[in-house]
Amino acid sequence: SITAFFPAYHDEGSIGSVVLAALATLKEITDDYEIIVVNDGSTDNTQVVLDELATAYPEVRAIHHEKNRGYGAALKTGIKNATKDLIFYTDGDGQYDPREMALFLPLMTADIDVVNGFKMVRNDPWYRILIGNIYNILVRIMFGLRMKDVDCDFRLFRREIFDDLELESDSGVICVEMMKKIQDAGYRMREVSVHHYNREHGVSQFFNFPRIWATGMGLLKQWWKLVLKKHLFGKAKNREGLRKSL
């Protein structure tokens, strides 16, 4: 059984086709599925489109945040409300093709807990590609992440993972936090290339100073909690253990 969910913010032009593509794909994969779209306080017609889809298709559920709470908050809402054995998510802006989730299912074997996508080619303006590459390299070094593309939001999980992990970030930093916690908990991952398309509707909500600043501060906060604090406390415990043994 599969929950597919999509965070959406000002995606009135794309979310309908994303949901319909997911519906068609899931019908071919399983008889037990649901689609959740988390509207993160959009002020365009995203809510209207989603309510019409939820009325027309009983498998679709729309959850509306009254105000914009951030990408991480939307992901946490989707995960919290998922009820099926597997959870798939990608963005509602149409830059990934939800039909490619069908390629992920055969790879979710008994020894795998996460199937994570990585972009074949990133179809964005050059400056976004440059910033994205720098960001990806930086966070892999900072957090010791053993993956190709932490910023590729095209993922399939076993739902039980989130019974053990608590996610905190409300911003886009949640992707780094989530994958670091999954890696440190010993869950097994497989990576698969996926297509990435030009944005045909709307504009990116990330590339403005307040969001970039918030992302930087969020990264430092998670680096302290998930890397430095563990390292320092681990060394302190080792010294205490050595002292007691002596």
N, CA and C of each residue as an Amber inpcrd file, in Angstrom:
protein
   738
   0.8510000  -1.1830000   0.0000000   0.0000000   0.0000000   0.0000000
   0.8890000   1.2360000   0.0000000   0.4280000   2.2910000  -0.6670000
   1.2720000   3.4590000  -0.8930000   0.5060000   4.7500000  -0.6290000
   1.1340000   5.6420000   0.1210000   0.7110000   7.0360000   0.2020000
   1.6420000   7.8550000  -0.6770000   1.0850000   8.5980000  -1.6190000
   1.8590000   9.5780000  -2.3750000   1.4010000  10.9490000  -1.9220000
   2.3480000  11.7900000  -1.5050000   1.9340000  13.1220000  -1.1000000
   2.8100000  14.1790000  -1.7600000   2.2250000  15.3620000  -1.8720000
   2.8680000  16.4680000  -2.5800000   2.7210000  17.7450000  -1.7830000
   3.8170000  18.3650000  -1.3670000   3.7180000  19.7140000  -0.8080000
   3.4770000  20.7040000  -1.9380000   2.6110000  21.6670000  -1.7080000
   2.2740000  22.6320000  -2.7610000   2.2230000  24.0360000  -2.1810000
   2.8060000  24.9670000  -2.9050000   2.7380000  26.3790000  -2.5240000
   2.7240000  27.2080000  -3.7960000   1.6010000  27.8570000  -4.0460000
   1.4110000  28.6510000  -5.2660000   1.6410000  27.7950000  -6.5190000
   1.0480000  26.6030000  -6.5170000   1.2320000  25.6560000  -7.6160000
  -0.0700000  25.4100000  -8.3760000  -0.8920000  26.4310000  -8.5120000
  -2.1830000  26.2500000  -9.1710000  -2.0310000  25.7600000 -10.6100000
  -0.9420000  26.1230000 -11.2810000  -0.7670000  25.7550000 -12.6790000
  -0.2390000  24.3600000 -12.9050000   0.2870000  23.7280000 -11.8560000
   0.9410000  22.4230000 -12.0320000   0.3540000  21.3080000 -11.1870000
  -0.2380000  21.6370000 -10.0500000  -0.5960000  20.5770000  -9.1020000
  -1.6720000  19.6430000  -9.6580000  -2.5590000  20.1450000 -10.4950000
  -3.5910000  19.2820000 -11.0690000  -3.0000000  18.1800000 -11.9200000
  -2.0740000  18.5090000 -12.7950000  -1.4590000  17.4930000 -13.6600000
  -0.5890000  16.5440000 -12.8510000   0.0560000  17.0520000 -11.7990000
   0.8730000  16.1870000 -10.9380000  -0.0110000  15.1360000 -10.2600000
  -1.1320000  15.5650000  -9.7130000  -2.0390000  14.6390000  -9.0280000
  -2.6360000  13.6290000 -10.0000000  -3.0540000  14.0720000 -11.1670000
  -3.6530000  13.1570000 -12.1450000  -2.6410000  12.1320000 -12.6460000
  -1.3880000  12.5610000 -12.8310000  -0.3480000  11.6120000 -13.2400000
  -0.1000000  10.5870000 -12.1410000  -0.1100000  11.0420000 -10.8870000
   0.0760000  10.1200000  -9.7650000  -1.0770000   9.1330000  -9.6560000
  -2.2930000   9.6160000  -9.8500000  -3.4610000   8.7300000  -9.8130000
  -3.3570000   7.6280000 -10.8530000  -3.0280000   7.9970000 -12.0780000
  -2.9260000   7.0130000 -13.1560000  -1.8430000   5.9910000 -12.8670000
  -0.7370000   6.4440000 -12.3020000   0.3830000   5.5380000 -12.0060000
   0.0520000   4.5960000 -10.8650000  -0.5300000   5.1230000  -9.8050000
  -0.8450000   4.2940000  -8.6380000  -1.8900000   3.2320000  -8.9640000
  -2.8260000   3.5540000  -9.8420000  -3.8430000   2.5700000 -10.2300000
  -3.2180000   1.3510000 -10.8990000  -2.0900000   1.5540000 -11.5780000
  -1.4020000   0.4500000 -12.2460000  -0.5280000  -0.3430000 -11.2870000
  -0.1880000   0.2540000 -10.1430000   0.7580000  -0.3640000  -9.2080000
   0.0520000  -1.1610000  -8.1300000  -1.0240000  -0.6200000  -7.5710000
  -1.6360000  -1.2130000  -6.3900000  -3.1100000  -0.8380000  -6.3100000
  -3.8760000  -1.6390000  -5.5820000  -5.2760000  -1.3220000  -5.3180000
  -5.4430000  -0.5340000  -4.0200000  -4.3510000  -0.3930000  -3.2730000
  -4.4190000   0.2380000  -1.9530000  -3.5070000   1.4610000  -1.9350000
  -4.0850000   2.6250000  -2.1750000  -3.2670000   3.8330000  -2.2450000
  -4.0910000   5.0510000  -1.8580000  -3.3880000   6.1080000  -1.5690000
  -4.0110000   7.4010000  -1.3050000  -3.0710000   8.4950000  -1.7840000
  -3.6450000   9.6540000  -2.0880000  -2.8570000  10.8270000  -2.4680000
  -3.2140000  11.9700000  -1.5270000  -2.2000000  12.5700000  -0.9550000
  -2.3730000  13.7160000  -0.0650000  -1.6320000  14.8960000  -0.6720000
  -2.2800000  16.0420000  -0.7220000  -1.5950000  17.2680000  -1.1180000
  -1.6710000  18.2410000   0.0490000  -0.5140000  18.7320000   0.4560000
  -0.4420000  19.6850000   1.5600000  -0.2580000  21.0780000   0.9730000
  -1.3070000  21.8540000   1.0250000  -1.2740000  23.2310000   0.5380000
  -0.7480000  24.1150000   1.6640000   0.4720000  24.6200000   1.4770000
   1.1370000  25.3490000   2.5570000   0.8160000  26.8430000   2.5030000
  -0.4590000  27.1570000   2.6960000  -0.8680000  28.5500000   2.7990000
  -0.8180000  29.3270000   1.5040000  -1.0670000  28.6720000   0.3850000
  -1.0430000  29.3730000  -0.9090000  -2.1060000  30.4610000  -0.9510000
  -1.7750000  31.5720000  -1.6060000  -2.7390000  32.6670000  -1.7600000
  -3.2600000  32.7730000  -3.1900000  -2.8360000  31.8490000  -4.0680000
  -3.3880000  31.8000000  -5.4240000  -4.5760000  30.8270000  -5.4170000
  -4.8510000  30.1680000  -6.5160000  -5.9990000  29.2560000  -6.5940000
  -5.6510000  27.8000000  -6.3050000  -4.5100000  27.5650000  -5.6730000
  -4.1200000  26.1910000  -5.3510000  -5.1840000  25.4910000  -4.5190000
  -5.7340000  26.1620000  -3.5220000  -6.7520000  25.5470000  -2.6650000
  -7.9900000  25.1680000  -3.4660000  -8.4110000  26.0260000  -4.3680000
  -9.5960000  25.7470000  -5.1900000  -9.3710000  24.5050000  -6.0470000
  -8.1920000  24.4400000  -6.6890000  -7.8690000  23.2890000  -7.5400000
  -7.8720000  22.0060000  -6.7170000  -7.2750000  22.0530000  -5.5360000
  -7.1760000  20.8500000  -4.7030000  -8.5440000  20.4050000  -4.1940000
  -9.3590000  21.3430000  -3.7910000 -10.6920000  20.9630000  -3.3080000
 -11.5190000  20.3340000  -4.4250000 -11.3540000  20.8050000  -5.6550000
 -12.0590000  20.1980000  -6.7930000 -11.5500000  18.7820000  -7.0520000
 -10.2360000  18.5910000  -6.9560000  -9.6700000  17.2500000  -7.1500000
 -10.1500000  16.2970000  -6.0600000 -10.1670000  16.7680000  -4.8140000
 -10.5950000  15.9160000  -3.6980000 -12.0670000  15.5440000  -3.8270000
 -12.8700000  16.4290000  -4.4020000 -14.2900000  16.1350000  -4.6220000
 -14.4720000  15.1130000  -5.7460000 -13.6520000  15.2330000  -6.7770000
 -13.7970000  14.3640000  -7.9470000 -13.2000000  12.9750000  -7.7300000
 -12.1670000  12.8910000  -6.9050000 -11.4500000  11.6230000  -6.7250000
 -11.3710000  11.2910000  -5.2300000 -12.0550000  10.2390000  -4.7940000
 -12.0750000   9.9040000  -3.3630000 -10.7090000   9.5120000  -2.8080000
  -9.7680000   9.1450000  -3.6860000  -8.4290000   8.7660000  -3.2200000
  -7.5710000   9.9880000  -2.8660000  -8.0580000  11.1830000  -3.2380000
  -7.2780000  12.4110000  -3.0350000  -7.7800000  13.1490000  -1.7990000
  -6.8270000  13.5470000  -0.9670000  -7.1460000  14.3200000   0.2330000
  -6.3260000  15.6030000   0.2310000  -6.9690000  16.7240000   0.4240000
  -6.2790000  18.0070000   0.4850000  -6.2130000  18.4730000   1.9330000
  -5.0070000  18.8670000   2.3500000  -4.7990000  19.4300000   3.6860000
  -4.2780000  20.8490000   3.5040000  -4.9540000  21.8020000   4.1300000
  -4.6050000  23.1990000   3.9330000  -4.0090000  23.7930000   5.2100000
  -2.7920000  24.3180000   5.1140000  -2.2590000  25.1540000   6.1790000
  -2.8700000  26.5450000   6.0240000  -3.3410000  27.1220000   7.1100000
  -3.9680000  28.4420000   7.0280000  -2.9830000  29.5140000   6.5680000
  -1.7170000  29.3600000   6.9340000  -0.6900000  30.2990000   6.4860000
   0.5580000  29.5130000   6.0920000   1.4250000  30.1490000   5.3580000
   2.6500000  29.4950000   4.9010000   3.5510000  29.1910000   6.0850000
   3.8400000  27.9060000   6.2850000   4.6510000  27.4870000   7.4280000
   6.0240000  26.9770000   7.0130000   6.2580000  26.7980000   5.7190000
   7.5680000  26.3600000   5.2570000   7.5360000  24.9560000   4.6830000
   8.5260000  24.6790000   3.8390000   8.5910000  23.3880000   3.1440000
   8.6720000  22.2220000   4.1220000   9.4900000  22.3790000   5.1470000
   9.6260000  21.3040000   6.1330000   8.3260000  21.0180000   6.8580000
   7.6030000  22.0790000   7.1860000   6.3070000  21.9050000   7.8510000
   5.3340000  21.1520000   6.9570000   5.3730000  21.4420000   5.6500000
   4.4930000  20.7330000   4.7110000   4.8630000  19.2570000   4.6320000
   6.1640000  18.9520000   4.6080000   6.5810000  17.5480000   4.5840000
   6.1560000  16.8310000   5.8550000   6.3110000  17.4740000   6.9830000
   5.9320000  16.8260000   8.2530000   4.4310000  16.5500000   8.2930000
   3.6350000  17.4680000   7.7560000   2.1890000  17.2410000   7.7060000
   1.8600000  16.0500000   6.8020000   2.5250000  15.9630000   5.6500000
   2.2880000  14.8380000   4.7510000   2.6520000  13.5120000   5.3780000
   3.8120000  13.4600000   6.0200000   4.2610000  12.2210000   6.6610000
   3.3240000  11.8340000   7.8030000   2.9360000  12.8110000   8.6060000
   2.0640000  12.5480000   9.7550000   0.7210000  11.9670000   9.3260000
   0.2140000  12.4080000   8.1860000  -1.1240000  11.9900000   7.7460000
  -1.1060000  10.7790000   6.8200000   0.0720000  10.2930000   6.4580000
   0.1660000   9.1010000   5.6030000  -0.2660000   7.8680000   6.3810000
  -1.0450000   7.0000000   5.7430000  -1.5710000   5.8230000   6.4430000
  -1.1130000   4.4980000   5.8290000  -0.4050000   4.5280000   4.7130000
  -0.0660000   3.2990000   4.0020000   1.3440000   2.8170000   4.3720000
   1.7060000   1.6340000   3.8730000   2.9890000   1.0080000   4.2310000
   4.1850000   1.7540000   3.6700000   4.0320000   2.2700000   2.4530000
   5.1030000   3.0150000   1.8050000   4.6750000   4.4620000   1.6310000
   5.6340000   5.3760000   1.7150000   5.3740000   6.8010000   1.5120000
   6.2510000   7.2990000   0.3780000   5.6190000   7.8780000  -0.6150000
   6.3390000   8.5340000  -1.7060000   6.0120000  10.0170000  -1.6810000
   7.0110000  10.8570000  -1.9420000   6.6920000  12.2660000  -2.1140000
   7.5890000  12.9030000  -3.1640000   7.0450000  13.9080000  -3.8020000
   7.8120000  14.8160000  -4.6420000   7.0890000  16.1480000  -4.6270000
   7.6800000  17.1530000  -5.2540000   7.1250000  18.5030000  -5.1860000
   5.9220000  18.6690000  -6.1090000   5.0970000  19.6600000  -5.7840000
   3.9040000  19.9160000  -6.5700000   4.1090000  20.8770000  -7.7190000
   5.3600000  21.2720000  -7.9790000   5.6050000  22.2830000  -9.0140000
   5.8210000  21.6910000 -10.3990000   5.7990000  20.3630000 -10.5240000
   5.9000000  19.7260000 -11.8300000   7.3070000  19.5610000 -12.3680000
   8.3350000  19.8280000 -11.5510000   9.7010000  19.6660000 -12.0450000
  10.1710000  18.2080000 -11.9960000   9.4040000  17.3640000 -11.3020000
   9.6330000  15.9180000 -11.3360000   8.3670000  15.2520000 -11.8550000
   8.5250000  14.1060000 -12.4820000   7.3970000  13.3710000 -13.0560000
   6.9800000  12.2660000 -12.0910000   5.8160000  12.3850000 -11.4430000
   5.3990000  11.3710000 -10.4710000   5.2340000   9.9850000 -11.0730000
   5.1250000   9.8770000 -12.3940000   5.0030000   8.5600000 -13.0260000
   6.2710000   7.7270000 -12.8410000   7.3830000   8.4030000 -12.5760000
   8.6320000   7.6740000 -12.3790000   8.6840000   6.9440000 -11.0420000
   7.7070000   7.1760000 -10.1820000   7.6690000   6.4030000  -8.9350000
   7.5050000   4.9120000  -9.2320000   6.9300000   4.5820000 -10.3940000
   6.7670000   3.1690000 -10.7720000   8.1160000   2.4820000 -10.9240000
   9.1570000   3.2450000 -11.2450000  10.4970000   2.6740000 -11.3700000
  11.1070000   2.3600000 -10.0090000  10.5920000   3.0160000  -8.9740000
  11.1650000   2.8560000  -7.6410000  10.6590000   1.6040000  -6.9320000
   9.4210000   1.2130000  -7.2290000   8.8030000   0.1050000  -6.4920000
   9.5910000  -1.2000000  -6.5600000  10.0610000  -1.6340000  -7.7500000
  10.8170000  -2.8980000  -7.7970000  12.1290000  -2.8400000  -7.0220000
  12.6030000  -1.6250000  -6.7420000  13.8700000  -1.4710000  -6.0270000
  13.6960000  -1.4750000  -4.5170000  12.4400000  -1.3860000  -4.0580000
  12.1630000  -1.4360000  -2.6240000  12.0760000  -2.8960000  -2.1920000
  13.2430000  -3.5470000  -2.2070000  13.3280000  -4.9600000  -1.8430000
  13.4240000  -5.0970000  -0.3240000  13.4400000  -6.3390000   0.1510000
  13.4140000  -6.5810000   1.5940000  14.6070000  -5.9690000   2.3230000
  15.7200000  -5.7560000   1.6070000  16.9240000  -5.2160000   2.2520000
  17.0790000  -3.7080000   2.0470000  16.0330000  -3.0380000   1.5570000
  16.0970000  -1.6030000   1.2930000  14.9570000  -0.8960000   2.0350000
  15.2850000   0.2580000   2.6230000  14.2980000   1.0430000   3.3650000
  13.9330000   2.3500000   2.6720000  14.8450000   2.8740000   1.8570000
  14.6310000   4.1460000   1.1730000  15.1470000   4.0320000  -0.2540000
  14.3500000   4.4900000  -1.2170000  14.8390000   4.6670000  -2.5820000
  14.8520000   6.1650000  -2.8350000  16.0360000   6.6960000  -3.1050000
  16.2240000   8.1380000  -3.2270000  16.6280000   8.5010000  -4.6520000
  15.9880000   9.5080000  -5.2010000  16.3210000   9.9400000  -6.5450000
  17.5200000  10.8760000  -6.5760000  18.1750000  10.9280000  -7.7270000
  19.1340000  11.9870000  -7.9920000  18.9400000  12.4620000  -9.4270000
  19.1100000  13.7460000  -9.6550000  18.8000000  14.3380000 -10.9490000
  19.7870000  13.8810000 -12.0160000  19.2700000  13.4110000 -13.1560000
  20.1470000  13.1250000 -14.2920000  20.8220000  14.4180000 -14.7490000
  19.9930000  15.4150000 -15.0430000  20.4460000  16.7570000 -15.4180000
  19.4860000  17.7350000 -14.7700000  20.0300000  18.7480000 -14.1270000
  19.1660000  19.7380000 -13.4810000  18.7570000  20.7980000 -14.4970000
  17.4630000  20.9180000 -14.7700000  16.9480000  21.8910000 -15.7370000
  16.4560000  23.1390000 -15.0120000  17.4060000  24.0020000 -14.7050000
  17.1430000  25.2520000 -14.0240000  18.0560000  26.3140000 -14.6180000
  17.8090000  27.5900000 -14.3150000  18.7550000  28.6250000 -14.7260000
  20.1540000  28.3340000 -14.1790000  21.1880000  28.8380000 -14.8600000
  22.5670000  28.5030000 -14.5100000  22.9180000  28.8420000 -13.0710000
  22.3660000  29.9720000 -12.5720000  22.7260000  30.3850000 -11.2160000
  22.1250000  29.4380000 -10.1700000  20.9400000  28.8780000 -10.4760000
  20.3560000  27.9090000  -9.5520000  21.1440000  26.5990000  -9.5770000
  21.6060000  26.2200000 -10.7560000  22.4390000  25.0140000 -10.8490000
  23.7250000  25.1930000 -10.0550000  24.3600000  26.3700000 -10.2060000
  25.6020000  26.6440000  -9.4860000  25.3850000  26.6280000  -7.9760000
  24.3630000  27.3560000  -7.5240000  24.0840000  27.4020000  -6.0840000
  23.7040000  26.0230000  -5.5680000  22.9180000  25.2930000  -6.3450000
  22.5200000  23.9470000  -5.9340000  23.6950000  23.0040000  -5.8090000
  24.6470000  23.0810000  -6.7430000  25.8370000  22.2210000  -6.6770000
  26.6930000  22.5540000  -5.4610000  26.8630000  23.8550000  -5.2130000
  27.6430000  24.2810000  -4.0410000  26.9750000  23.7980000  -2.7590000
  25.6580000  23.9830000  -2.6850000  24.8950000  23.5600000  -1.5050000
  25.0160000  22.0570000  -1.2880000  24.8880000  21.2920000  -2.3560000
  24.9410000  19.8370000  -2.2470000  26.2970000  19.3610000  -1.7530000
  27.3580000  19.9420000  -2.2890000  28.7110000  19.5730000  -1.8550000
  28.9240000  19.9710000  -0.3970000  28.4730000  21.1770000  -0.0520000
  28.6670000  21.6920000   1.3030000  27.9980000  20.8090000   2.3440000
  26.7260000  20.4740000   2.1200000  26.0180000  19.7100000   3.1420000
  26.5120000  18.2680000   3.2100000  26.9510000  17.7160000   2.0980000
  27.5170000  16.3610000   2.1500000  28.7820000  16.3410000   3.0040000
  29.6000000  17.3860000   2.8850000  30.8160000  17.4620000   3.6920000
  30.4720000  17.7310000   5.1590000  29.5990000  18.7160000   5.4060000
  29.2470000  19.0970000   6.7720000  28.6280000  17.9460000   7.5540000
  27.7510000  17.1960000   6.8960000  26.9690000  16.1830000   7.5990000
  27.4450000  14.7590000   7.3220000  28.4880000  14.6110000   6.5110000
  28.9780000  13.2740000   6.2190000  27.9640000  12.4160000   5.4920000
  27.1790000  13.0260000   4.6110000  26.1300000  12.2890000   3.9130000
  26.7080000  11.4830000   2.7560000  26.3730000  10.2200000   2.7290000
  26.8650000   9.3210000   1.6750000  25.7780000   9.1500000   0.6230000
  25.4950000  10.2230000  -0.0980000  24.4730000  10.1870000  -1.1310000
  24.8160000  11.2200000  -2.1880000  24.2550000  11.0220000  -3.3790000
  24.6290000  11.8660000  -4.5050000  23.9180000  13.2070000  -4.5030000
  22.6520000  13.2300000  -4.0830000  21.8540000  14.4370000  -4.2800000
  20.8560000  14.5890000  -3.1430000  21.2750000  15.2620000  -2.0950000
  20.3990000  15.4230000  -0.9280000  19.2230000  16.3330000  -1.2470000
  19.3330000  17.1230000  -2.3000000  18.3250000  18.1170000  -2.6280000
  17.3390000  17.6340000  -3.6850000  17.3520000  16.3450000  -3.9970000
  16.4000000  15.7920000  -4.9600000  15.1790000  15.2780000  -4.2040000
  14.0780000  16.0150000  -4.3120000  12.8770000  15.6610000  -3.5560000
  12.0070000  14.6970000  -4.3510000  12.5150000  13.4880000  -4.5040000
  11.8030000  12.4070000  -5.1810000  12.2010000  11.1380000  -4.4520000
  11.3750000  10.7430000  -3.4530000  11.7990000   9.7100000  -2.5100000
  10.6690000   8.7550000  -2.1750000  11.0540000   7.5080000  -1.9240000
  10.1330000   6.4650000  -1.4780000  10.6810000   5.8630000  -0.1940000
   9.8530000   5.8300000   0.8610000  10.2710000   5.3500000   2.1800000
   9.3580000   4.2320000   2.6610000   9.8820000   3.4510000   3.5650000
   9.0110000   2.6180000   4.4020000   8.4430000   3.5210000   5.4960000
   7.1510000   3.4510000   5.7040000   6.4890000   4.3440000   6.6640000
   7.0280000   4.1520000   8.0800000   7.4470000   2.9430000   8.4100000
   7.8960000   2.6440000   9.7720000   9.1310000   3.4520000  10.1700000
   9.8720000   3.9590000   9.1910000  11.0300000   4.7950000   9.4910000
  10.6160000   5.9590000  10.3790000   9.4730000   6.5380000  10.0940000
   9.0710000   7.7490000  10.7920000   8.3900000   7.4640000  12.1240000
   8.2620000   6.1830000  12.4710000   7.8800000   5.8290000  13.8320000
   9.0650000   6.0020000  14.7620000  10.2710000   5.9520000  14.2050000
  11.4950000   6.0290000  15.0040000  12.1650000   7.3960000  14.9520000
  11.9210000   8.1560000  13.8790000  12.6120000   9.4350000  13.6940000
  11.6660000  10.5980000  13.9360000  12.1610000  11.6050000  14.6210000
  11.3980000  12.8310000  14.8220000  12.0570000  13.9530000  14.0250000
  11.2900000  14.5770000  13.1580000  11.8040000  15.6620000  12.3280000
  11.4140000  17.0000000  12.9380000  12.3320000  17.9690000  12.8610000
  12.1290000  19.2520000  13.5250000  11.9990000  20.4280000  12.5530000
  12.7690000  20.4390000  11.4910000  12.9060000  21.6280000  10.6420000
  11.6020000  21.9610000   9.9240000  11.2980000  23.2520000   9.8520000
  10.1500000  23.7260000   9.0900000  10.5530000  24.2850000   7.7300000
  11.8410000  24.4290000   7.4920000  12.3360000  24.9690000   6.2280000
  12.8130000  23.8370000   5.3280000  13.4430000  24.2050000   4.2020000
  13.9970000  23.2030000   3.3040000  15.1380000  22.4100000   3.8980000
  15.6450000  22.8480000   5.0300000  16.7100000  22.1220000   5.7290000
  16.2360000  20.7350000   6.1540000  14.9280000  20.5300000   6.1550000
  14.3920000  19.2330000   6.5740000  14.9650000  18.0840000   5.7440000
  15.3180000  18.3340000   4.4760000  15.8500000  17.2630000   3.6340000
  17.1920000  16.7720000   4.1640000  18.0390000  17.7050000   4.5790000
  19.3320000  17.3340000   5.1640000  19.1140000  16.6380000   6.4970000
  18.2620000  17.2140000   7.3430000  17.9830000  16.6160000   8.6480000
  17.4380000  15.1950000   8.4940000  16.4840000  15.0210000   7.6040000
  15.8400000  13.7260000   7.4030000  16.8270000  12.6800000   6.9130000
  17.6170000  13.0120000   5.8970000  18.5280000  12.0270000   5.3380000
  19.6900000  11.7280000   6.2780000  20.1240000  12.7110000   7.0580000
  21.1720000  12.4660000   8.0540000  20.6680000  11.5300000   9.1400000
  19.4610000  11.7610000   9.6290000  18.9060000  10.9010000  10.6800000
  18.6430000   9.4900000  10.1570000  18.1920000   9.3880000   8.9160000
  17.9780000   8.0670000   8.3200000  19.3010000   7.3290000   8.1810000
  20.3310000   8.0060000   7.7070000  21.6480000   7.3860000   7.5540000
  22.2210000   6.9620000   8.9010000  22.1490000   7.8420000   9.9070000
  22.7190000   7.5380000  11.2210000  21.9690000   6.4130000  11.9240000
  20.6720000   6.2570000  11.6040000  19.8850000   5.1850000  12.2220000
  20.1450000   3.8280000  11.5760000  20.9240000   3.8230000  10.5030000
  21.2990000   2.5570000   9.8770000  20.3240000   2.0340000   8.8490000
  19.3850000   2.8650000   8.4090000  18.4740000   2.4170000   7.3650000
  19.2160000   2.3180000   6.0310000  18.7710000   1.4050000   5.1940000
  19.4830000   1.0930000   3.9560000  18.8350000   1.8110000   2.7750000
  19.6900000   2.4040000   1.9380000  19.1990000   3.2550000   0.8670000
  19.7620000   2.8280000  -0.4780000  18.9450000   3.0130000  -1.4900000
  19.3630000   2.8230000  -2.8770000  19.0510000   4.1140000  -3.6380000
  19.9370000   4.4940000  -4.5590000  19.7570000   5.7340000  -5.3110000
  19.5020000   5.4340000  -6.7890000  18.6070000   6.2230000  -7.3810000
  18.1890000   6.0230000  -8.7640000  18.0970000   7.3800000  -9.4490000
  18.5500000   7.4640000 -10.6930000  18.4690000   8.7180000 -11.4280000
  17.0300000   8.9780000 -11.8910000  16.6310000  10.2530000 -11.8460000
  15.3030000  10.6600000 -12.2990000  15.4400000  11.9070000 -13.1660000
  14.4370000  12.1500000 -13.9820000  14.4350000  13.3460000 -14.8220000
  14.0510000  14.5720000 -13.9980000  14.5770000  15.6990000 -14.3940000
  14.2420000  16.9800000 -13.7780000  13.9010000  17.9460000 -14.9080000
  12.7540000  18.6180000 -14.7880000  12.2310000  19.4060000 -15.8980000
  12.2110000  20.8970000 -15.5650000  12.1420000  21.7000000 -16.6140000
  11.9930000  23.1440000 -16.4360000  10.6810000  23.4520000 -15.7250000
  10.7220000  24.4680000 -14.9110000   9.5020000  24.9170000 -14.2540000
   8.6420000  25.6720000 -15.2820000   7.4170000  25.1770000 -15.5070000
   6.5280000  25.8110000 -16.4810000   5.5580000  26.7830000 -15.8450000
   5.3530000  26.6660000 -14.5380000   4.3960000  27.5310000 -13.8470000
   5.0230000  28.0570000 -12.5580000   4.7080000  29.2970000 -12.2370000
   5.1560000  29.8630000 -10.9780000   6.6520000  30.1230000 -10.9510000
   7.1120000  30.5330000  -9.7770000   8.5330000  30.8260000  -9.5760000
   8.9910000  30.1620000  -8.2970000  10.2960000  29.9300000  -8.2010000
  10.8560000  29.3380000  -6.9960000  10.6300000  30.2620000  -5.8030000
  10.2670000  29.6690000  -4.6790000  10.0530000  30.4520000  -3.4600000
  11.3140000  30.5540000  -2.6060000  12.3860000  29.8970000  -3.0500000
  13.5750000  29.8180000  -2.2020000  14.5150000  30.9990000  -2.3940000
  14.6570000  31.4840000  -3.6140000  15.7380000  32.4100000  -3.9260000
  15.3920000  33.8580000  -3.5620000  15.3000000  34.0960000  -2.2630000
  15.2370000  35.4440000  -1.7330000  16.0250000  35.4610000  -0.4210000
  16.4770000  36.6230000  -0.0220000  17.4090000  36.7010000   1.1040000
  16.8580000  36.1120000   2.4020000  15.6040000  36.4290000   2.8090000
  15.1130000  35.8610000   4.0760000  15.1460000  34.3360000   4.1030000
  14.7710000  33.6940000   2.9860000  14.7490000  32.2250000   2.9700000
  16.1670000  31.6560000   2.9550000  17.0590000  32.3090000   2.2130000
  18.4470000  31.8320000   2.1860000  19.0690000  31.9820000   3.5670000
  18.7980000  33.1020000   4.2300000  19.3090000  33.3110000   5.5900000
  18.7580000  32.2550000   6.5510000  17.4430000  32.0180000   6.4700000
  16.8240000  31.0260000   7.3510000  17.3970000  29.6350000   7.0940000
  17.6710000  29.3210000   5.8120000  18.2700000  28.0250000   5.4880000
  19.6590000  27.9020000   6.0860000  20.4690000  28.9670000   5.9800000
  21.8110000  28.9380000   6.5490000  21.7820000  28.7360000   8.0500000
  20.8970000  29.4570000   8.7310000  20.7900000  29.3110000  10.1860000
  20.2780000  27.9180000  10.5590000  19.3440000  27.4220000   9.7590000
  18.8180000  26.0800000  10.0270000  19.8680000  25.0040000   9.8420000
  20.7070000  25.1550000   8.8180000  21.7980000  24.1950000   8.6050000
  22.7630000  24.1870000   9.7790000  23.1190000  25.3800000  10.2560000
  24.0450000  25.4570000  11.3900000  23.4310000  24.8160000  12.6330000
  22.1440000  25.0270000  12.8380000  21.4610000  24.4310000  13.9930000
  21.4870000  22.9100000  13.9170000  21.1680000  22.3660000  12.7360000
  21.1710000  20.9170000  12.5820000  22.5910000  20.3420000  12.6300000
  23.5670000  21.0870000  12.1110000  24.9650000  20.6330000  12.1750000
  25.4110000  20.5250000  13.6190000  25.0200000  21.4920000  14.4460000
  25.3540000  21.4430000  15.8720000  24.7080000  20.2200000  16.5340000
  23.4300000  19.9900000  16.2450000  22.7110000  18.8990000  16.9050000
  23.1410000  17.5210000  16.4140000  23.2960000  17.3850000  15.0920000
  23.4760000  16.0590000  14.5030000  24.9300000  15.6660000  14.2810000
  25.8430000  16.6440000  14.3170000  27.2490000  16.3400000  14.0440000
  28.1410000  16.7620000  15.2010000  28.2460000  18.0610000  15.4450000
  29.2110000  18.5470000  16.4310000  28.8720000  18.1150000  17.8440000
  27.6290000  18.2490000  18.2410000  27.2190000  17.8740000  19.5900000
  27.4560000  16.3900000  19.8470000  27.1140000  15.5580000  18.8570000
  27.3560000  14.1220000  19.0010000  28.8420000  13.8270000  19.1240000
  29.6520000  14.5350000  18.3190000  31.1000000  14.3310000  18.3460000
  31.6820000  14.7180000  19.6970000  31.2870000  15.8840000  20.2040000
  31.8210000  16.3610000  21.4850000  31.3660000  15.4750000  22.6400000
  30.0840000  15.1350000  22.6670000  29.5730000  14.2900000  23.7460000
  30.1440000  12.8840000  23.6560000  30.3780000  12.4060000  22.4210000
  30.9720000  11.0870000  22.2540000  32.3810000  11.0400000  22.8130000
  33.1600000  12.0890000  22.5610000  34.5170000  12.1540000  23.0940000
  34.4910000  12.2610000  24.6090000  33.5350000  13.0220000  25.1530000
  33.4370000  13.1510000  26.6040000  33.0900000  11.8100000  27.2540000
  32.1990000  11.0530000  26.6200000  31.8350000   9.7430000  27.1630000
  33.0200000   8.7920000  27.1160000  33.7850000   8.8800000  26.0270000
  34.9630000   8.0160000  25.9210000  35.9790000   8.3310000  27.0100000
  36.1790000   9.6410000  27.2860000  37.1100000  10.0200000  28.3460000
  36.6260000   9.5740000  29.7050000  35.3050000   9.6640000  29.9430000
  34.7510000   9.2350000  31.2060000  34.8860000   7.7250000  31.3720000
  34.6540000   6.9950000  30.2590000  34.8200000   5.5560000  30.3260000
  36.2600000   5.1600000  30.6090000  37.2020000   5.8720000  29.9910000
  38.6200000   5.5890000  30.2190000  39.0060000   5.8870000  31.6640000
  38.4890000   7.0140000  32.2020000  38.8190000   7.3740000  33.5790000
  38.3390000   6.3090000  34.5600000  37.0960000   5.8070000  34.3260000
  36.5380000   4.7890000  35.2260000  37.3250000   3.4930000  35.1430000
  37.7740000   3.1540000  33.9230000  38.5260000   1.9140000  33.7780000
  39.8850000   1.9750000  34.4720000  40.4130000   3.2020000  34.5620000
  41.7100000   3.3590000  35.2500000  41.5240000   3.3970000  36.7530000
